[in-house]
Amino acid sequence: MNADQSLGAFIGIKLTQIVAGFAGGVVSLAFLQGLSRKQAVLAVVVGCLSSAYLTDPVVYFFNIGPSLINGTAFVIGLCAMNIIPLIKKAVAQRVEGRIASGDDPKKDTP
C-alpha cells in the first residue's frame, strides 16, 4: 500500500488530489485581487478541500479518464473560490423551488 492509498483509506481522500488542489489554489491567487493574507490562505485551503472531495464525483459525472484526474483536481482547486458561490446559489434556488411547489420534505416530519 502506497502513501496515497493509506491516506485515502484513513480519511477518504487522495494525496495527489490534495497536492493538485493546493497547486490550483496557489495559482488562483494570481487572479484573485485585493485579498488579505487570511483570505489568501483560505483560498488555498478551499482549493485543497474542494479538489479532495469533489474530484471523484466530477470525474464520475463527466466520465473523465484516469489520465486526467490530477488535472481535474488542479482545475477544481483553481476555480473553487469562484465555483462555491455558484453551487450555493443553485442549491438555494432548488430548495426554494421545492418549498414553493409544496414538496417540502420537512412537512412530513414530526
C-alpha positions as CSV (number, residue, x, y, z in Angstrom):
1,M,0.0,0.0,0.0
2,N,1.5,3.3,-1.0
3,A,1.2,6.6,0.9
4,D,-1.7,7.8,-1.3
5,Q,-3.7,4.7,-0.6
6,S,-3.1,4.7,3.1
7,L,-4.1,8.4,3.4
8,G,-7.2,7.8,1.3
9,A,-8.1,4.8,3.4
10,F,-7.7,6.9,6.6
11,I,-9.7,10.0,5.6
12,G,-11.3,9.1,2.3
13,I,-9.2,11.4,0.1
14,K,-6.2,11.1,-2.2
15,L,-3.0,12.8,-1.6
16,T,-2.4,13.5,-5.3
17,Q,-5.7,15.3,-5.4
18,I,-4.8,17.4,-2.4
19,V,-1.5,18.4,-3.9
20,A,-3.1,19.3,-7.3
21,G,-5.8,21.3,-5.4
22,F,-3.1,23.1,-3.4
23,A,-1.3,24.0,-6.6
24,G,-4.6,25.2,-8.2
25,G,-5.4,27.2,-5.1
26,V,-1.9,28.9,-5.2
27,V,-2.2,29.7,-8.9
28,S,-5.7,31.1,-8.2
29,L,-4.1,33.8,-6.0
30,A,-2.7,35.3,-9.2
31,F,-6.2,36.0,-10.4
32,L,-7.9,37.0,-7.1
33,Q,-7.1,40.6,-6.4
34,G,-7.1,42.5,-3.1
35,L,-7.1,39.5,-0.7
36,S,-5.8,39.8,2.8
37,R,-3.3,37.2,4.0
38,K,-6.1,35.4,5.8
39,Q,-8.3,35.4,2.7
40,A,-5.4,34.1,0.5
41,V,-4.7,31.2,2.9
42,L,-8.4,30.5,2.9
43,A,-8.5,30.4,-0.9
44,V,-5.7,27.8,-0.9
45,V,-7.4,25.7,1.8
46,V,-10.7,25.9,-0.1
47,G,-8.9,24.8,-3.3
48,C,-7.4,21.8,-1.5
49,L,-10.5,20.7,0.2
50,S,-12.7,21.2,-2.9
51,S,-10.4,19.2,-5.1
52,A,-10.0,16.5,-2.4
53,Y,-13.8,15.9,-2.1
54,L,-15.1,17.0,-5.5
55,T,-12.7,15.5,-7.9
56,D,-14.0,11.9,-7.8
57,P,-17.7,13.0,-8.2
58,V,-16.7,15.3,-11.1
59,V,-14.6,12.6,-12.8
60,Y,-17.5,10.2,-12.4
61,F,-20.2,12.6,-13.6
62,F,-18.2,13.8,-16.7
63,N,-16.7,10.3,-17.4
64,I,-13.2,11.7,-17.3
65,G,-10.4,9.2,-17.9
66,P,-7.8,8.3,-15.3
67,S,-5.0,10.2,-17.1
68,L,-6.9,13.5,-16.4
69,I,-7.8,13.0,-12.8
70,N,-5.0,15.1,-11.4
71,G,-5.6,17.8,-14.0
72,T,-9.2,17.9,-13.0
73,A,-8.2,18.2,-9.3
74,F,-6.0,21.2,-10.3
75,V,-8.8,22.9,-12.2
76,I,-11.2,22.4,-9.3
77,G,-8.6,23.9,-6.9
78,L,-8.0,26.8,-9.3
79,C,-11.7,27.6,-9.6
80,A,-13.0,26.6,-6.2
81,M,-13.4,30.2,-4.8
82,N,-15.5,31.1,-7.9
83,I,-17.4,27.8,-8.1
84,I,-18.6,27.6,-4.5
85,P,-20.9,30.7,-4.6
86,L,-22.5,29.3,-7.8
87,I,-23.1,25.9,-6.1
88,K,-24.6,27.7,-3.0
89,K,-26.9,29.7,-5.3
90,A,-28.0,26.6,-7.2
91,V,-28.8,24.7,-4.1
92,A,-30.7,27.6,-2.6
93,Q,-32.8,28.0,-5.7
94,R,-33.5,24.3,-5.8
95,V,-34.6,24.3,-2.1
96,E,-36.8,27.4,-2.7
97,G,-38.4,25.8,-5.7
98,R,-39.2,22.6,-3.8
99,I,-40.7,24.6,-1.0
100,A,-42.7,26.8,-3.4
101,S,-44.1,23.8,-5.2
102,G,-45.3,22.2,-1.9
103,D,-42.6,19.5,-2.0
104,D,-41.2,20.4,1.4
105,P,-39.5,17.3,3.0
106,K,-39.8,18.9,6.5
107,K,-43.6,19.0,6.2
108,D,-44.0,15.2,6.8
109,T,-41.6,15.0,9.8
110,P,-42.9,15.2,13.3
